[in-house]
């Protein structure tokens, strides 16, 4: 048991109201009274017998105080009953001292006051009143024995003072003990809550720091100690800034970490979130949340900082993104493999198709188009949209496409063909999936289209003579919904310059803050750009959709434009191609141009040099012609003007300064690039470059006449272009 003597150096005083506090207070008052009595005793006029009796009483009282406060109370747990015999003995000694001092020392009866005061503090109101009454009786008895009868009013006043001191000391002791017990219970409860809170905080995976409103650290949980390699006992009770600086030194950006907390100087009640790169003791990605805490009255009491280790989740997220991107590209390649490899070459008709796969979580969504060769030079135009996303939608698209090809060999009537196709689709697809499809039979010689629509968005027709736009309204229900669906056949006559635009709902339903592009805006775009070529129209539609969409494209986008070539251009074959501006598309561009050169019977030597120049121009477009944001496209146009082939490669990138790029100076042979313009100038007859912030257009012109190449071996005026040094 801890001793109740005076506190050692550095030992805290007992809390007010506690038993130890009362014992020490009474001890101090008792020794003070003893010393004061001894001093007064030296100035009194006593006989030798009285003086000896007084010294004996003082010595006995000193021994009693020492035994009581230094021996008995520290050793005996039951303090209260041990104190009472000592108080009674002290009262007897006090009566003895009073008997010696009365008549010699004024107000000698005050010697009873410390005894009454001590009894009230150690006991209570009842004990204080009891000792006060006994002191009053002892005071009267001592007066009678000593033949010094006090006056009645003095006796009453002294007795009243004794009782009042006993009552007051008892009341004070009771209130202090009540307050002390309350504080002790609160402390016990707070300690229990703190231990449970710390047990909970130590069990979580987040690092938690709590500081009071003055910025002093109160809680550092186990995870924080492990995460930052700190000792909680060292930092608790110290300013938070010390620990924050220690944490900041272990991060990638210490200044940025500390600046994040500077805003709290202006707004202590603000909360913020920030991600931190920790490099010591190991690399981690941490997410910090710092927020204020308030009491039940809404008063700010402190702040809590929570550090969450998100390293594994970030790694998993990055891995999932990589896997998803690989799956998306695989699905996109699979979807593109289902599309026709080349567009049919039809008389009087210019055809161009374009497909853009969806991005983000919806990936490939099953849009497709196809061309089916039919008897008598006719061609089947197909565009469809399968319900669903991912590989399942691509499989359904493949099923629909190849089933349609098989049925088209037996029937040329679009309505009957869709009826048979609907029966097959209904039998093979689950009830929750369906296919929307448009099928038309185009006769290029008569410029006539017979078509049927199975729930697909209505195509658009642009009339060149009056620049008007109309819809093909005939249609029926989507495939795979009703087994006995019936479809109507429609007919369309096209004139020279007219355009038929087939598209999927990924165009008109492209979202922007919840609002679709809409068929009205789509019609306006066709009306504005229908006067150009099919490639220009498709590129304008693609750019408009990309500009409209505020986020990633959520649905596939398929476009098919068919134009009846004007009579003035019938003898001049023109082909166009629109592709995403990606490096892997260069081979497709070269193949497209190569097919055109083969069809126009260009000499092999000329074709090889044209393809080299086209490859350089396409490479420059994919490297430097991409838009800073959004998708980028490249448009390739091949035309024959008398004996010259004209190849146009246009991108929608930021452009460049043509004059600042020399094309007549041989490039550095050790350089990794910079040969494109030089090779194009060397291999082509003409190279025209028009670059602006809206994009770059490169026009390559090359004479492919047979007579020129036959004359070259004996033509001394001609010499091959100088090779690059």
C-alpha positions in Angstrom: 0.0 0.0 0.0 1.3 3.4 -0.9 2.3 5.6 2.1 0.2 8.6 3.0 3.1 10.8 4.1 4.1 13.9 2.4 4.7 13.6 -1.3 8.2 13.0 -2.5 9.9 15.3 -4.9 8.0 15.3 -8.1 5.1 13.3 -6.6 1.7 14.9 -7.4 -0.6 16.0 -4.5 -3.7 13.8 -3.9 -6.9 15.1 -5.6 -9.1 17.3 -3.5 -11.8 15.3 -1.8 -9.9 12.1 -1.6 -9.1 10.3 1.7 -5.4 11.0 1.3 -6.1 14.7 0.7 -8.2 14.9 4.0 -5.5 13.1 5.9 -2.7 15.3 4.7 -4.8 18.5 5.3 -5.6 17.4 8.9 -1.9 16.4 9.4 -0.8 19.8 8.3 -3.3 21.6 10.5 -2.4 19.4 13.5 1.3 20.1 13.3 0.7 23.8 12.7 -1.4 23.9 15.9 1.2 22.0 17.8 3.9 24.4 16.8 1.8 27.5 17.5 0.9 26.1 21.0 4.5 25.4 21.8 5.4 29.0 20.8 2.7 30.4 23.0 3.6 28.1 25.8 7.0 29.7 26.0 5.5 33.1 26.8 3.2 32.0 29.6 3.8 32.4 33.4 3.7 28.8 34.7 4.8 27.1 37.8 7.4 24.4 37.4 4.7 21.7 37.7 2.5 23.4 35.2 5.4 23.9 32.8 6.4 20.3 33.1 2.8 19.1 32.6 2.5 21.3 29.5 5.7 20.0 27.9 4.6 16.5 28.6 1.3 17.1 26.9 3.0 18.7 23.9 5.4 15.8 23.6 2.6 13.3 23.9 0.6 15.1 21.2 3.6 15.1 18.9 4.1 11.4 19.4 0.4 10.8 18.8 0.5 12.9 15.5 3.5 11.0 14.3 2.1 7.5 15.1 -1.3 8.4 13.6 -0.2 10.0 10.3 3.1 8.2 9.7 2.5 4.7 11.1 -1.1 3.8 11.7 -3.0 5.3 8.7 -0.4 4.2 6.0 -0.4 0.7 7.3 -4.1 0.0 8.0 -6.5 -0.1 5.0 -9.5 0.7 7.2 -8.6 4.3 7.7 -11.7 5.7 9.3 -12.0 3.5 12.5 -8.2 3.9 13.1 -8.5 7.7 13.1 -11.2 7.9 15.8 -9.1 6.5 18.7 -6.4 9.0 17.8 -8.9 11.8 17.7 -10.3 10.9 21.1 -6.7 10.7 22.5 -5.9 14.0 20.9 -9.1 15.4 22.4 -7.9 14.3 25.9 -4.5 15.8 25.3 -6.2 19.0 24.1 -8.2 19.2 27.3 -5.0 18.8 29.2 -3.3 21.6 27.3 -6.3 23.8 27.7 -6.2 23.1 31.4 -2.6 24.2 31.5 -3.0 27.2 29.2 -6.3 28.6 30.4 -5.8 31.8 32.3 -2.3 32.2 30.9 -2.9 32.3 27.2 -5.8 34.4 25.8 -8.4 32.3 23.9 -6.7 29.1 24.8 -10.0 27.3 24.0 -9.1 27.6 20.3 -6.9 24.6 20.7 -10.0 22.5 20.2 -10.7 24.0 16.8 -8.1 21.8 14.9 -9.4 18.7 16.6 -13.0 19.5 15.6 -11.8 20.5 12.0 -9.9 17.2 11.6 -12.8 15.2 12.9 -15.2 16.8 10.4 -12.7 16.3 7.5 -11.9 12.7 8.4 -15.5 11.7 9.2 -18.3 14.0 8.2 -21.1 16.3 9.5 -22.1 13.9 12.3 -18.5 13.3 13.4 -17.7 17.0 13.3 -20.8 17.9 15.4 -20.0 15.0 17.9 -16.4 16.2 18.4 -17.6 19.8 18.6 -20.1 18.9 21.3 -17.4 16.9 23.2 -15.0 19.8 23.0 -17.7 22.2 24.3 -18.3 19.8 27.2 -14.6 19.5 27.8 -14.3 23.2 27.7 -17.0 23.6 30.4 -15.7 20.8 32.6 -12.1 22.1 32.5 -13.5 25.5 33.5 -15.4 24.1 36.5 -12.4 22.0 37.6 -10.1 24.9 37.3 -12.5 27.1 39.2 -12.6 29.5 36.2 -16.2 29.5 35.3 -16.8 31.3 32.0 -19.6 33.6 31.7 -22.8 32.1 30.2 -22.6 34.1 27.0 -19.0 33.1 26.5 -19.8 29.4 27.1 -22.7 29.5 24.6 -20.6 31.4 22.0 -17.7 29.0 22.4 -20.0 25.9 22.2 -21.7 27.5 19.1 -18.3 28.1 17.4 -17.2 24.5 18.1 -20.5 23.1 16.7 -20.3 25.4 13.7 -16.7 24.4 12.9 -17.6 20.7 13.1 -20.7 21.2 10.9 -18.8 23.3 8.3 -15.8 21.0 8.1 -18.2 18.0 7.8 -20.2 19.7 5.0 -17.0 20.6 3.1 -15.6 17.1 3.5 -18.9 15.6 2.2 -19.1 17.8 -0.9 -15.4 17.3 -1.7 -15.8 13.5 -1.3 -18.9 13.5 -3.5 -17.1 15.5 -6.1 -14.1 13.3 -5.8 -16.2 10.1 -6.2 -17.9 11.5 -9.2 -14.6 12.4 -10.8 -13.2 9.0 -9.9 -16.2 7.3 -11.6 -15.8 9.5 -14.6 -12.2 8.7 -14.7 -12.8 5.0 -14.4 -15.5 5.2 -17.1 -13.3 7.4 -19.4 -10.4 5.0 -18.9 -12.7 2.0 -19.8 -14.0 3.9 -22.8 -10.5 4.9 -23.9 -9.2 1.3 -23.5 -12.1 0.0 -25.5 -11.7 2.8 -28.1 -8.0 2.0 -28.4 -8.8 -1.7 -28.7 -11.1 -0.8 -31.6 -8.7 1.6 -33.2 -5.8 -0.8 -32.9 -7.9 -3.5 -34.6 -8.7 -1.4 -37.8 -6.4 -1.3 -40.8 -6.4 2.5 -41.0 -3.8 4.7 -39.3 -5.7 7.0 -37.0 -4.4 10.2 -35.3 -6.5 12.4 -33.0 -5.4 15.8 -31.7 -7.4 18.3 -29.6 -8.3 21.8 -30.6 -4.9 23.1 -29.5 -3.1 20.6 -31.8 -1.9 18.2 -29.1 -1.8 14.6 -30.0 -4.1 12.4 -27.9 -4.4 9.2 -29.8 -2.0 7.3 -32.1 -3.2 3.8 -32.9 -1.2 0.7 -33.6 -1.5 0.9 -37.4 -0.2 4.5 -37.4 2.8 3.3 -35.4 3.5 0.5 -37.8 2.8 2.6 -41.0 5.1 5.5 -40.1 7.5 3.6 -37.7 6.8 5.9 -34.7 6.5 5.4 -31.0 3.0 6.5 -29.8 4.3 7.2 -26.3 6.9 9.7 -27.6 4.4 11.8 -29.6 1.3 11.7 -27.3 0.9 14.9 -25.5 3.1 16.8 -28.0 2.1 19.1 -30.9 0.8 17.3 -34.0 3.2 19.3 -36.2 6.1 17.3 -34.9 4.6 14.1 -36.0 3.4 15.5 -39.3 6.9 16.7 -40.2 8.2 13.2 -39.4 5.6 11.7 -41.7 6.2 14.2 -44.4 9.9 13.3 -44.5 8.9 9.8 -45.5 6.7 10.9 -48.5 7.5 11.6 -52.1 6.4 15.3 -51.7 7.1 16.6 -48.2 6.3 20.2 -49.0 3.0 19.2 -50.7 2.1 17.1 -47.7 2.6 20.0 -45.2 0.9 22.5 -47.5 -2.2 20.3 -47.4 -2.5 21.1 -43.7 -1.9 24.8 -44.1 -5.5 25.5 -45.1 -6.5 24.5 -41.5 -4.9 27.7 -40.2 -7.6 29.7 -42.0 -10.4 27.2 -41.6 -10.0 24.9 -38.6 -13.3 23.2 -39.3 -12.5 22.3 -42.9 -12.0 18.8 -44.1 -10.0 17.5 -47.0 -8.9 14.4 -48.8 -5.6 13.8 -50.5 -3.5 10.9 -51.8 0.1 10.5 -50.6 3.0 8.6 -52.1 5.0 7.1 -49.1 8.5 6.0 -49.9 9.9 5.2 -46.4 9.9 2.6 -44.9 8.4 1.2 -48.2 6.5 2.4 -51.2 2.8 2.8 -50.5 -0.1 4.8 -51.8 -2.0 6.4 -48.9 -5.4 8.2 -48.9 -5.7 10.8 -46.1 -8.9 12.1 -44.7 -8.7 14.9 -42.2 -11.9 16.1 -40.6 -13.0 18.1 -37.5 -14.8 16.6 -34.5 -17.4 18.3 -32.4 -19.1 17.7 -29.0 -22.8 17.4 -28.5 -23.2 21.2 -28.5 -21.4 21.6 -31.8 -18.2 23.0 -30.3 -14.9 22.0 -32.0 -13.0 19.7 -29.8 -10.3 18.4 -32.2 -9.4 16.8 -35.5 -9.1 13.2 -36.6 -6.7 12.1 -39.4 -7.3 8.8 -41.1 -4.6 7.3 -43.4 -5.8 4.4 -45.5 -3.3 2.2 -47.4 -4.7 1.8 -50.9 -1.6 0.4 -52.5 -3.1 -3.1 -53.1 -6.4 -1.6 -54.3 -4.5 0.7 -56.7 -2.4 -2.1 -58.0 -5.5 -4.3 -58.4 -7.3 -1.4 -60.2 -4.4 -0.9 -62.5 -4.2 -4.6 -63.2 -8.0 -4.8 -63.9 -7.7 -1.8 -66.2 -4.9 -3.5 -68.1 -6.8 -6.8 -68.3 -9.9 -4.9 -69.3 -8.1 -3.0 -72.0 -6.6 -6.2 -73.3 -10.1 -7.8 -73.3 -11.6 -4.7 -74.9 -9.0 -4.7 -77.7 -9.4 -8.4 -78.2 -13.2 -8.0 -78.4 -12.8 -5.0 -80.7 -10.5 -7.0 -83.0 -13.0 -9.9 -83.0 -15.8 -7.5 -83.8 -13.8 -5.9 -86.6 -12.9 -9.3 -88.0 -16.6 -9.8 -88.5 -16.8 -6.7 -90.7 -16.2 -6.9 -94.4 -12.5 -6.6 -95.3 -13.2 -4.3 -98.3 -16.0 -2.2 -99.8 -17.4 -3.5 -103.1 -16.5 -1.5 -106.2 -19.8 -0.6 -107.8 -20.5 1.4 -111.0 -22.1 4.8 -110.5 -22.0 4.2 -106.7 -19.5 5.5 -104.1 -19.6 3.5 -100.9 -17.8 4.2 -97.6 -18.3 2.6 -94.2 -17.0 3.5 -90.8 -17.1 1.8 -87.4 -16.0 3.0 -83.9 -16.1 0.7 -81.0 -17.4 1.9 -77.7 -15.0 2.7 -74.8 -15.3 2.3 -71.1 -17.2 -0.4 -69.3 -19.6 -1.0 -72.2 -16.7 -2.0 -74.6 -17.9 -3.6 -77.8 -21.7 -3.5 -78.2 -22.5 -5.5 -81.3 -23.0 -3.0 -84.1 -22.1 -4.3 -87.5 -22.5 -3.8 -91.2 -22.0 -6.0 -94.3 -22.1 -6.1 -98.1 -23.6 -9.1 -99.8 -22.9 -9.7 -103.5 -26.2 -10.7 -105.3 -27.0 -11.8 -108.9 -27.2 -9.3 -111.7 -24.7 -6.9 -110.2 -26.8 -6.0 -107.3 -25.5 -5.7 -103.7 -27.1 -6.2 -100.3 -26.5 -3.4 -97.8 -26.8 -4.5 -94.2 -26.5 -2.6 -91.0 -27.5 -3.9 -87.6 -27.4 -3.5 -83.8 -27.4 -6.4 -81.4 -28.9 -6.0 -77.9 -26.2 -6.6 -75.3 -22.5 -5.9 -74.8 -19.2 -7.6 -75.0 -18.3 -11.0 -76.6 -22.0 -12.2 -76.4 -23.1 -9.3 -78.5 -20.3 -9.9 -81.0 -21.3 -13.6 -81.2 -24.9 -12.6 -81.8 -23.8 -10.2 -84.5 -21.8 -13.0 -86.2 -24.8 -15.3 -86.0 -27.0 -12.7 -87.6 -24.6 -11.8 -90.3 -23.8 -15.3 -91.5 -27.4 -16.5 -91.3 -28.4 -13.5 -93.4 -25.7 -14.4 -96.0 -27.0 -17.9 -96.2 -30.6 -16.9 -96.6 -29.8 -14.2 -99.2 -28.6 -16.9 -101.6 -32.2 -18.2 -101.7 -34.3 -15.0 -101.6 -33.8 -11.5 -102.9 -37.0 -10.0 -101.5 -36.0 -8.0 -98.4 -39.3 -8.5 -96.6 -39.4 -12.3 -97.1 -35.7 -12.5 -96.2 -36.3 -10.7 -92.8 -39.2 -13.0 -92.1 -37.0 -16.1 -92.5 -34.2 -14.5 -90.6 -36.5 -13.6 -87.7 -37.6 -17.3 -87.5 -33.9 -18.3 -87.2 -33.0 -15.6 -84.7 -36.0 -16.3 -82.5 -35.1 -20.0 -82.4 -31.4 -19.5 -81.5 -31.3 -16.4 -79.3 -32.6 -16.2 -75.7 -35.9 -14.3 -75.2 -34.1 -11.3 -73.6 -31.9 -10.6 -76.7 -32.9 -9.3 -80.0 -31.4 -7.7 -83.2 -32.4 -4.5 -85.0 -31.4 -4.7 -88.6 -31.8 -2.8 -91.9 -31.5 -4.7 -95.2 -31.6 -3.2 -98.6 -30.9 -4.5 -102.1 -29.2 -1.8 -104.2 -29.3 -1.9 -108.0 -26.4 0.4 -109.0 -27.4 0.6 -112.7 -30.9 1.9 -112.0 -29.9 3.6 -108.7 -32.8 1.9 -107.0 -33.0 0.4 -103.5 -35.5 -2.2 -102.2 -35.4 -2.4 -98.4 -37.0 -3.7 -95.2 -36.4 -2.5 -91.7 -36.6 -4.7 -88.6 -36.7 -2.2 -85.7 -33.6 -0.3 -86.8 -33.3 3.5 -86.7 -34.6 4.9 -90.0 -32.0 5.8 -92.6 -31.6 9.3 -94.0 -31.7 10.3 -97.7 -30.0 13.5 -98.9 -31.3 14.9 -102.2 -28.7 16.8 -104.1 -31.1 18.8 -106.4 -32.8 20.7 -103.6 -30.4 19.8 -100.7 -33.3 18.3 -98.7 -33.2 15.5 -96.1 -35.9 12.9 -95.6 -36.3 9.6 -93.6 -37.1 6.1 -94.7 -40.1 5.4 -92.6 -41.0 1.8 -93.5 -40.2 -0.6 -90.7 -41.2 -3.5 -88.5 -40.4 -5.1 -85.1 -36.9 -6.1 -84.2 -35.7 -9.7 -84.9 -36.1 -12.2 -82.2 -39.1 -10.7 -80.4 -42.1 -12.2 -82.2 -41.9 -15.5 -84.1 -44.6 -14.5 -86.7 -43.5 -10.9 -87.4 -44.3 -9.5 -90.8 -42.2 -6.9 -92.6 -43.1 -4.4 -95.3 -40.9 -3.7 -98.3 -40.0 -0.2 -99.3 -38.5 1.3 -102.5 -36.2 4.2 -103.0 -35.1 5.9 -106.2 -31.8 7.8 -106.1 -30.6 10.5 -108.4 -27.1 11.5 -109.3 -25.5 13.1 -106.2 -28.0 11.7 -103.8 -26.8 10.1 -100.6 -28.2 7.3 -98.5 -27.0 7.4 -94.9 -27.3 4.2 -92.8 -26.3 4.5 -89.1 -26.8 2.8 -85.7 -28.3 4.4 -82.7 -24.9 5.0 -81.2 -24.9 8.1 -83.4 -28.2 9.7 -82.4 -28.2 8.5 -78.8 -24.7 9.7 -78.0 -25.1 11.3 -74.6 -24.1 14.6 -73.2 -25.0 15.2 -69.6 -27.9 12.9 -70.0 -29.1 14.4 -73.3 -28.8 12.5 -76.6 -27.5 14.0 -79.8 -30.9 13.3 -81.3 -32.2 12.7 -84.8 -32.9 16.4 -85.3 -29.3 17.4 -84.9 -28.2 14.4 -86.9 -30.5 15.5 -89.8 -29.1 19.0 -89.6 -25.5 17.6 -89.9 -26.5 15.5 -93.0 -28.1 18.6 -94.5 -25.0 20.7 -93.9 -22.4 18.2 -95.1 -24.4 16.2 -97.7 -23.1 18.4 -100.5 -19.6 17.0 -100.0 -18.2 13.5 -100.5 -19.2 10.4 -98.5 -15.9 10.5 -96.7 -16.3 14.2 -95.7 -19.8 13.5 -94.5 -18.7 10.5 -92.3 -15.8 12.5 -90.9 -18.0 15.4 -90.1 -20.5 13.1 -88.3 -17.7 11.4 -86.4 -16.3 14.7 -85.2 -19.7 16.0 -84.3 -20.5 13.0 -82.2 -17.1 13.2 -80.5 -17.6 16.9 -79.7 -21.1 16.2 -78.4 -20.1 13.3 -76.1 -18.8 14.7 -72.8 -17.4 11.3 -71.7 -16.4 8.1 -73.2 -18.5 6.7 -76.1 -20.9 4.3 -74.4 -22.2 2.6 -77.6 -20.8 1.5 -80.9 -20.9 3.8 -83.8 -21.4 2.4 -87.3 -22.0 4.5 -90.4 -22.6 3.5 -94.1 -22.9 6.1 -96.7 -23.9 5.4 -100.3 -23.8 8.1 -103.0 -24.8 8.0 -106.6 -21.8 9.4 -108.4 -22.7 12.6 -110.4 -22.5 12.2 -114.2 -19.6 14.6 -114.4 -17.4 12.2 -112.3 -18.4 8.9 -113.8 -15.1 8.5 -115.7 -13.0 9.4 -112.7 -13.0 6.7 -110.0 -12.9 8.0 -106.5 -12.6 6.0 -103.3 -12.6 7.1 -99.7 -11.7 5.6 -96.3 -12.2 6.9 -92.8 -10.3 5.2 -90.0 -9.4 5.8 -86.3 -6.0 7.7 -86.3 -3.9 4.9 -84.8 -0.5 3.6 -85.8 -1.8 0.1 -86.5 -4.0 1.5 -89.2 -1.1 2.4 -91.5 -1.1 -1.1 -93.0 -4.8 -0.8 -93.7 -4.3 2.6 -95.4 -1.5 1.2 -97.6 -3.7 -1.8 -98.6 -6.6 0.5 -99.4 -4.4 2.7 -101.7 -2.7 -0.4 -103.2 -6.1 -1.8 -104.2 -7.0 1.4 -105.9 -3.7 1.5 -107.8 -4.3 -2.0 -108.9 -7.8 -1.2 -110.2 -6.6 1.8 -112.2 -3.8 -0.3 -113.6 -1.0 1.8 -112.3 2.5 0.5 -113.2 4.2 -1.5 -110.5 7.2 0.9 -110.1 4.9 3.9 -109.7 2.6 2.0 -107.3 5.6 1.1 -105.1 6.8 4.8 -104.9 3.2 6.0 -104.2 2.8 3.5 -101.4 6.1 4.7 -99.8 4.9 8.3 -99.9 1.5 7.3 -98.6 3.1 5.3 -95.7 5.2 8.4 -94.7 2.2 10.7 -94.8 0.1 8.2 -92.9 2.9 7.8 -90.3 3.1 11.6 -89.8 -0.7 11.7 -89.4 -0.7 9.0 -86.7 2.4 10.5 -84.9 1.6 14.2 -85.1 -2.0 14.5 -86.2 -3.9 13.3 -83.2 -6.2 15.6 -81.3 -5.1 16.5 -77.7 -8.4 15.1 -76.4 -11.0 12.7 -77.7 -10.9 10.4 -80.6 -8.9 11.2 -83.8 -9.6 10.0 -87.3 -7.8 10.0 -90.6 -9.5 10.2 -94.0 -7.9 8.8 -97.1 -9.2 9.7 -100.6 -7.9 8.2 -103.8 -8.9 9.7 -107.2 -7.8 9.4 -110.8 -7.4 12.7 -112.8 -6.6 11.7 -116.3 -3.1 10.1 -116.0 -2.4 11.2 -112.4 -3.3 9.5 -109.1 -4.3 12.0 -106.4 -4.1 10.6 -102.8 -5.3 12.8 -100.0 -4.6 12.0 -96.3 -6.3 14.3 -93.8 -6.1 14.3 -90.0 -7.8 16.4 -87.3 -4.7 17.1 -85.3 -3.4 20.5 -84.1 -1.4 21.1 -87.3 2.2 22.3 -87.7 4.2 25.1 -89.4 4.9 23.8 -92.9 7.4 26.5 -93.8 9.5 25.7 -90.7 9.9 22.1 -91.9 12.4 21.9 -94.9 11.7 19.2 -97.5 14.5 19.9 -100.0 17.4 19.3 -97.6 18.6 15.6 -97.2 17.9 14.4 -93.6 20.6 13.4 -91.2 21.3 9.7 -91.9 21.8 9.0 -88.2 18.5 10.6 -87.2 15.6 8.5 -86.1 13.1 10.4 -88.1 12.6 13.5 -90.2 12.6 11.8 -93.7 8.9 11.9 -94.4 8.6 15.2 -96.3 11.9 14.7 -98.1 10.8 11.3 -99.4 7.4 12.5 -100.4 8.9 15.4 -102.4 11.5 13.1 -104.0 9.0 10.4 -105.0 5.9 12.4 -105.9 5.3 14.8 -108.8 3.5 17.2 -106.5 3.1 17.5 -102.8 0.7 20.0 -101.3 0.3 20.4 -97.5 -2.4 22.5 -95.9 -2.0 22.6 -92.1 -4.2 24.6 -89.6 -5.3 24.1 -86.0 -8.3 22.2 -87.3 -6.1 19.6 -89.0 -3.6 18.8 -91.7 -4.3 17.8 -95.3 -1.6 16.2 -97.5 -2.2 15.9 -101.2 0.1 13.5 -103.2 0.0 13.7 -107.0 1.8 11.1 -109.2 1.7 10.5 -112.9 1.0 6.8 -113.5 0.7 6.8 -117.3 2.2 3.8 -119.0 3.8 5.9 -121.8 5.8 7.8 -119.2 7.3 4.7 -117.7 8.0 3.1 -121.1 10.0 6.2 -122.1 12.0 6.4 -119.0 14.9 4.0 -119.8 15.9 5.9 -123.0 14.9 9.4 -121.7 18.2 11.1 -120.9 16.4 14.0 -119.3 14.9 11.8 -116.6 16.9 10.5 -113.7 15.8 8.7 -110.6 15.4 10.7 -107.4 18.5 10.9 -105.3 18.6 8.4 -102.5 18.7 9.8 -98.9 22.1 10.2 -97.6 
